[in-house]
């Protein structure tokens, strides 16, 4: 083979190898682009799950087995700079607690009510996070909104900015007390003085019950609403077949109802008691601070911390306990 022909042959082979390497490189680049796209999709799904899961579902985390010897161990209490606090609720996304301050008589609107923001160690981050409202009581969270009962109105607040977005008037319902929410964003409320249970969905109010005995504490669970009543009972109202049955008896002034994740509940009595109630309706008294005149209003539960938050209404402070299994 002469030198010229050999040079052409080597050049041709070299070009072939270059083309192959180029194709491999391009294919690798394409795989990398696809992998990056998959990673972005996975991250987006994770973030959406974290930030847009309804708050009512978070109550189902926590304990997974029945507690044979449940006990409340005191962790901390806030300074007494709060004012007639009625409800506490935990914002898992922002890791803060919102507390409603009536700041006056619960049946007399005065425009002095406000909402405080507190951390999980009891430090008051913002004394008047939202202010100039009539007398806020029950609360619930759905997505990025905090809903607050305020006499005959439900206030809708952006929990990231503290701005009031809407005020939903609820006609013919005197003194809305507690709120709870479902997976689809329906807000349920108790009208204590009027004996009513109602729902709010897409701005529309629907009256569900009109014959309840002084309804107060509420908890939505799986198309059922637990309702604390003035006759010392907790009822279960089935949203599908519209039936009501008594769940537990002899719990006076039931104010807060929370699920702890294992099918059981904690239920507070306004005068200063907390009962542990099994899914079968059996109850055990865990806390009694009536002699100290320390109320137990609308409690809440933080599953990941196993922390119970108790608004001590007339002593103007929030008290935290840890729920434990005593050996």
Phi, psi and omega in degrees: 000129180284168185298323183294315181294320179298320180297318180296320181296315180296321179296319180296316179296319179298318179296321178298316179296320179298316180298319178297314180297323180295317180295318179298315179299316179296321179295318178298318178299319180296317178298319180297319179297319180294319180296318178298321179296318179297317179299317179298319180296316180298315179298320179297316179298317180299314181296320179295323178295318181294314191268344186240010174286131180303142183293334182297335182286330185298336179297338184280351175279172177116231180289146179244345179239153177301146178262120180281324180230068181291148181211145175256125179247124183292135179253308183196170170216152181281169168296157182271054179253000176278171187225105176053057185284138186244322187222148173228143178214144184261131176261101185294324182297312183264357178055047178224165179245134174256134182234129179270133179246111179293319179056054180152194179285137186291347178251007182233099179296138182220000178076006182260357182292156180203171179238133179255155177243126188229148177269176186282005173252003176093003178281135180276110183281321180212110184297314178238078180293316170230136184221180179063043173242162194289314183178075188291140178235254187293156183221157168206158180243142169213120185053233183265019183244138170255125179254133186230131175282131181216086185058248182260026184225145169252120181268130179254120187238137172284113187285350176274334184241348184070011180278137175282122183271312182214158171235115183263111177284136179242102185290146174062025174236108182276130175050081172298132186250292182248160178227153171210161185226153180256178183296332182267008176089007175289131178259130177249141183223153176254132174258098191297307183291328183269354178069031187243153168241133183220167176233155176230118180219123180054039177082357182257131179262134176233127177277124184260322180219145182232002188238028183276148181270097175050059182293140181226265186296142180228151170210123175274134175208116170049059177064022177227144176243124172277133185232122174277129187240160183288349178268020176070027177238160170245123180254158173245121179254120181274118183288339181279308183257003175064025179263156180232136174220150180284132182261313181213151183240166174060047166239109187284144176045054183295117188251311180240137178231121180228143174270143183250006171107342183251014183094351180260174188221161164246134180229126181262147171253133188305325185290345175130037178231151172227127177253144167267123184239124180283167180296345177269357179095002175285144185230154177218132180284122180259329186216135175218104180244028182292326180295329178276000183055039179256109184292164171227088185280227188279093185286165171220167184226133177254103188303313186293338177256353186051040185255133177251127181253126186240113174285114178267088197305304188276353173258004169059043180211159175251132181242137180249138175233155171255132177272121184228164172263115182281133180280000000 
